[in-house]
Amino acid sequence: MLRLRTLGAFALAGVLALSTSILPAQSATLAPNDWSSAGRSSARTGYNRDGGLVATNVANMVTRWSVSGGKFSAPITVRNQIVVANNSVNGHSRLDAYNIATGTLNWSVDYGLSSGSTVGSPATDGARAFVMVERASGSLWRYALYAYDLTTGAKVWAVSLGTGPSRLGTRPVLTAGGYVFAQSTYQNAFRRTLKYSAGGVYQWTVQQPTSIRATAISGGALYHSTDTAILKYDVDTALFLGQVNVGATSLAISGDAIYYANSAVAGAFDKDSSFPLWTMPLSPSCGAYVRVVTTSVAAISRCATAAPYVVHSISGGVPSVPFQIGVGDVPIAASKQVMIAVTATGGLRAWNLLNGDSLVIKQPTAPARLSGQSGPVVGGGVIVVPENGRLEVIG
């Protein structure tokens, strides 16, 4: 059903052929309130305990600064910086780093015309920023993983992630335990996860027979979800450890539980024994996210673009009364027991997961669209809102 590849001559040659300056990893430290990758961390909870948001203070937050122009990915916050991909800056794709307090552009990397390149959502280990980039090369599309110094933006290393015959976009990069994890293509789909050291040295590849829908890492294990199963691997050796036969489009790991959602249900199972803890039908049953907020889980579903999201706040497997958060609202991040959502009309709201109360942060000023991998993040004491055409920092 699956194939595991360990370090061999062919794989090593393929990695080193496009690698530059493979160096020992620098000292890396993440602060408690950093948002280090899409989904907050490799566990993909979308929850930042130290983000500083509680139901009593979010209504008083104001815009600190903003940047207009572009199409932004999900940003990260680290070492008093916001690092974000922008795939439409005067027709170019870039990776930018801004001072979190002032909005000053600290450094920028330009990848050329947006028509021939896509920059994904970055991740960090506290010393470097890692990002997946897609570029046109004749009739093919080439994929690569880059590492940059967080202070200067200088390229530290780059490795190839393969090629494909059509443009597939990019996937977010994850970091865990001093290593970097990136998706690569096989048979014109994202079916592989590759592991590298923070210094750019190849470790292993795990390959699936079908597309990987979501990836999360916690407790020494890597989890892949596909349309039919959630598969578990040893994160050190890539050894296959087992699977749960349920498809999932979203994964989150918190404590001893794996939380998941698909188009029909949300559920949880024990991450060690795989014993099912609970399942709950979602209504409408047309797609879902999972977010973990302390001991509660927010399973968010929406049936159609024009329909509202429905939030099911779950504690101990017991759901609260579902509540709607508005047509087109996009819920992504959480801090304490507050969930952040961007509204279809350009406003920003916080929702109290305990009772469903809406806590307005920012009234809409103009219509806004979120780019594909984007969504608000809570880190560095601020909320960072990447919209299609605007990056706004609220605190």
N, C-alpha and C positions, 0 to 999 in steps of 0.2 A: 504493500500500500504506500510506503514511503521509502525514500532512500537517504542515507546519511553519508556525507563525504567528510573524511578527515584529511589532514594536511598531507598532500601528495605532490609529486613532481609537477604534474600538469596544473593543479590548482595554484601552487606556489608561483609557477612561471607566469600564469595569467594575472596574478595579483601584482607581482613586482614589475611587470612590463610597463605599467602606467603609474607606478609609485614614484614619489619624489621625496627625498629627505626623510626616510624612515628613521625616527629618532626615539630615544627613551622618553617615556611619558614624563611631563612636568608634574610638579606637585599640584594636586587638585583638591580644592576644598569648596563645598557648597554650603551656603548659609541656610539656616532653617526656613527662611521665608523665600528662598529662590524657587522659581518655576523652571525646572531644568529641561523639560521636553514637552511636546504636545501631550496633553493629558496630565500635566504636572510632573510626573516621574515615570519610571519604567513600569510601575504598577498600574498606571493609566486611570487613576481614580478621579482626576479632575478636581481634587480636593487639596487645599493648602491650609493646614491647621493654623499656621502662623501668618496667614494673609492679612489679619487685622480687621476682618469684616464681621460685624455682629448686627443684629436687627436694629439696634438703637443708634448706629452711627452712619449707616449707608445713605440715608436720605440727605445728609449734610455734605456729601462729597461734591466737589466741583472739578471742572476741567483744569488741569495744570498746564498742559501744552498739547499741541497736535501737529501732525504733518499731513499735508494734503497732496494728493496725486499718487496713483499707483494701485496695485492689487496685492494685498498683504497676506502672508501666511500666518499660522499660529506662532506668536512670538515666544521667546523665553526671557526671563529676568535673572540676571546673575551679576555679582560684583558691581552693583550700582549701574548696570547697563541693561538696555533692552536690545536684544538681537532678533532681527526679523527679516524674512525674505520679502522682497517687493518685486513682483513679476511684470510691472508695467511702469517704469520710470523713464519717461521720454522714449518709450519703445524698447527699453532695455530691461534685463533681469538683474537684480542685485541682492547682495546680503549686506544689511546695514546694522550698525551698532550705535545706539543713542545713549547719552547720559540720562539716567532715569529721572533726575531732578530737574534738569534744565531743557532737555530736548536737543542739546548740541549733538551733531553728528560726529562721533569719535572716529569711525573708520567705515569704509565701504569697499565691497568687492563687486566688480562689474563682469557679467558673464556674456555680454553681447546682446543682440536683438532678442526680444521676447518671442518673436515668431520662430526662433530657432533654439530656445532654451527655456527651461523651467527650473526654479530653485524651490526646494521643499522646505518644510518646517524644521528648524534646527534643533539641536540638543547640545548640552554642555556637561562636562565633568568638573567644572569650576576653574579650569585652566585653559581649555580650548573650546571652540565652537565647531560642531560637526554638522554637515549638511549634505543632502543628496541632491545632485544636479543632473538634469536631462538635457542633452544637446543633440542637434541635428548633425549628421555626418553623411553627406551624400543621400542615399536612399534609406539609411538606417538612423536609428536613434540610439545614442550612447549614454550610459548611466555611470556616474562616478560618485564616490564618497570623498569629501574634502574635510581637512582639519585646519583651523585657523587659530592663531594666537589671540586670546581674548583681549589683550591689552592693545596690540598694534594692528590686528587684522592680517598679519603676515601669514601666508600659506606655510603650513608645517609639513603636510604630506597630502597625497591624493592617491586613491586606488580605483581601479575599474570595477564596476558592478555588472558589466555585460552590455549587450546590445539587443535591439528588437526592431522588427520591420515597421512598427507603427508607434505613434506617440501615445504613451500610457500615463504621463504625468509622473509624480513622485510620491514617495511615502515618507512619513516622519521617521527620523532617526531616534534610537533609544540609547541611553547610557546606563550601565549598572556594574558595580564592582570593579571600576577601573577599565571597563571594556566598552566597545561601541558595537551596536547592532543595527544593520541596515538591510533592507529588502532588495532583492535583485530579480531580474526577469528570467523566465524560462518558458519557451513555447508561447511567447507573446502574452505573458501574464506574470504578475508578481507571485511567484511560487517558492522563493528561496529567502532564507534569512542567513546573512553572513555575519560572523563575529570577528572583530579585530581588537587588538590591544589599543590603548590610547595613543601609543606610539606608531600605530599603523601596521602592525604585524598580524598577518592572517592567522586565524585560529581554526575555524571549522565552518561548514555549510550544512544547513538542514533544508531539505527540499520536500515539498508537498505535491501530490498528483493534481491538485486543483488550486485555485486562487486562495491566497491567505486573506481573510477578511479582517482580522485584528490580531495584534501581538501584545503580550504583556510579560513582564519578568518580575519574579519575587521569590524570596526564600530559596535561592539556588536552582530555580527552575524557569525555563522558557515555555510559554504557552502560545500555541497557534490556534486560531479558530478558523474553520472553513464552513461551507454550507451544511456539512453533515456531522462534524465532530470538533471537539476541543482536545488538542493533543499536547502532551507534556514531555519535555526533554530536560536532561541534566544540563545546566547552563555551562558547566566546565568542560564536559566531554561530548556533548550533543547526543548522549545515549537516550534512546526512546524509552520513556518510563510508563506510558499508558495513555489511555484516552477515555473521554466521556462522549458517548454517542448522541450529542445534541449540537446542532448548528448554531452559530452565533455571529452577529455582525458587530458586537461590542463586548469588550471584556474589561473588568476591573478587579483588582486584588486588594483585599484589606483584611488584616488579621489572619485568621485561619480559613477564610472563605474566598472562593472564586465566584464573582458575580458576572452574569452574562445576560444578554438580551438578543432576541431575534425578532422576526416580524410578527410573532404571535404571543410569546411569553417572555417574562423575566424570571430569573431563578438564581440559585446559589448552590454550591456543593463544597464539601470539605476539600481543601487543597492537598491534604496528605492521603486521605482514604478514598477520595472521590465520592463519598457518601452524599446523596442528595439531601440538602437542608430544607429547601422549599422551592416551589414554582408558583407563578401567578400569571393568569392570562392578562394580556394587555388589551386595552380598548381605547381607540380603534387599533386593530391588529394589523398595522401596515408599516412597521419599521420602528426601531427603538434605539435609544442610547442607555447607558448605565453610568450613574455617578454615585460615588460612595461619600457620605457625609457622616463622620464619626460612626455611630452604630446604626445609622439609617442609610437606606439606599434610595436614590431617586431614579426610578425607571421612567424614561420619557418616551412617549410614542406619538406618532402623527400619521394620519392616513393619507393625506394629500397635501400638496404645496399650499393650497388655499384653506386648509383646515388647521385648527389650533393644535398645539402640542397638549398632551394630557400627562400630568405628573402624578406618579404613584409613589408616595413616600412610604417606605417599608421599614419596620423595625422588628427584628426577630422573626421575620417572615410574615408578619401581620401587616397588611396594607392599611393605610389611612384612606379616607374618602378621596378619590382622585379629583384633582382640580385642573382647570385649563389655564394656560399662561398667555394666550393670545395668538391670533392668526399670524404665522410667520415668525414668531419669537424663537430664537435659537439658544437653548440652554447649554452651557458648556462647563462653567467653572463653579466652585463652591469654596466657602471658608466658614469655619464654625458650623452653624446650621442655616446658612444663607446660600441660596443658589443664584448665580448671575445669569441673566439672559439679555441678549440684544433683540430689540423689537424690530419688526418689519419696517416701521416708519423711521428708524434711526435712533430711537431712544434706548436707554439702558435701564434695566430694572433688576431689583433683587427680590427674591421670593423666599419667604420664611417657610422652610420645609416642615416645621412643626404644625403649622395651621393653615398654610396656603396663602397667607396675607401677602399682598403685593407691596413692595417697598420701593418707591420711585427714587432712582438716583439721578437720572438725567432725562429731561423731557426731549422728545424728538425735535430736531431742528431741520432735518432734510431727509428724504428717502435714502436708504443705504442698503447695500448688498454685501454680504459676507463672502469672501473668496473661499475656495474649496476646502482648504485645511485650516481655515481660520476660526477664531472664536475668542471671546474675552478670557484673559488669564488674570489670576490674583497672585501677585508676587512683588517683593521689594516694597511693600506698603502701599501699593497702588493697584488699580484695575487698568489693564491695557486692553483697549478695544480696537482690533484690526478690522476695518471695513474695506469694502471695495472702493477705493478712492480717498481713504482717510485713516490715519492712525491716531487714536486719541488716548491720552493718559489722564486718569481720574483718581483723585485722592483727597 
